[in-house]
Amino acid sequence: MLPPETLVYVGDNVAKDFQAPNQLGMQSLHFCNREGLYYTGEREYLPHADRFETLAAVLAGMRSPDPAARAAVRGEDCPGQGR
């Protein structure tokens, strides 16, 4: 069995998708799907990606031992918010 802290849960509904994985010790990644049912345009502080092409880079930043690299994938608006 893989330890939960080595896993990343990817979801698009901030209100529902992340509570259980975070309680289990998993990391979370918010997929900002602007065309999706759960897109609200609200500011989120989870690591996030808005295209499948950017997922690998965000995951690499989350796994980096460098605190600056980890911080770079947090705390910014999901791309396209407010449009």
C-alpha positions in Angstrom: 0.0 0.0 0.0 1.2 3.5 -0.8 1.5 6.0 2.1 -1.2 8.7 1.7 1.4 11.5 1.9 3.0 10.3 -1.3 -0.3 10.6 -3.2 -1.9 13.7 -4.9 -5.7 13.9 -5.4 -6.8 15.9 -8.4 -10.3 17.4 -8.4 -12.3 20.3 -9.7 -14.9 20.9 -7.0 -13.2 22.8 -4.1 -16.3 22.5 -1.9 -16.5 18.7 -2.1 -13.4 17.1 -3.6 -10.6 17.8 -1.1 -11.9 17.3 2.4 -11.6 13.5 2.6 -8.2 13.2 0.8 -6.7 16.0 3.0 -8.0 14.3 6.1 -6.3 11.1 5.0 -3.0 13.0 4.6 -3.0 13.3 0.8 -2.0 16.4 -1.1 -4.6 18.1 -3.3 -4.4 19.7 -6.7 -7.3 21.9 -8.0 -8.0 21.4 -11.7 -9.5 24.8 -12.7 -11.9 23.8 -15.5 -13.4 27.1 -16.6 -15.9 25.2 -18.7 -16.7 22.8 -15.9 -19.8 22.5 -13.8 -18.0 23.4 -10.6 -16.1 26.4 -11.8 -16.9 29.4 -9.6 -14.1 31.9 -10.4 -13.3 32.1 -6.7 -9.7 32.6 -5.5 -8.2 29.3 -4.3 -5.0 28.7 -2.4 -4.4 25.1 -3.5 -1.9 24.1 -6.1 -3.7 24.3 -9.4 -3.6 23.7 -13.1 -6.0 24.8 -15.9 -4.9 22.5 -18.7 -3.8 18.8 -18.7 -0.5 20.0 -20.4 0.4 21.9 -17.2 -0.3 19.1 -14.7 3.2 17.6 -14.9 4.9 20.9 -14.1 2.6 21.6 -11.2 3.1 18.1 -9.8 6.8 18.5 -10.1 6.6 21.8 -8.2 4.6 20.1 -5.5 7.2 17.4 -5.1 10.2 19.6 -5.2 12.4 19.8 -2.1 12.9 23.5 -2.9 10.4 25.6 -0.8 10.3 28.3 -3.5 9.3 25.8 -6.1 6.5 24.5 -3.9 5.3 28.0 -3.1 5.2 28.8 -6.8 2.3 26.4 -7.4 0.2 27.9 -4.6 -1.7 31.1 -3.9 -2.5 32.5 -7.3 -5.8 32.8 -9.0 -6.9 30.0 -11.3 -6.1 31.2 -14.8 -9.0 33.0 -16.4 -10.8 34.0 -13.2 -12.9 37.1 -13.6 -13.3 36.7 -17.3 
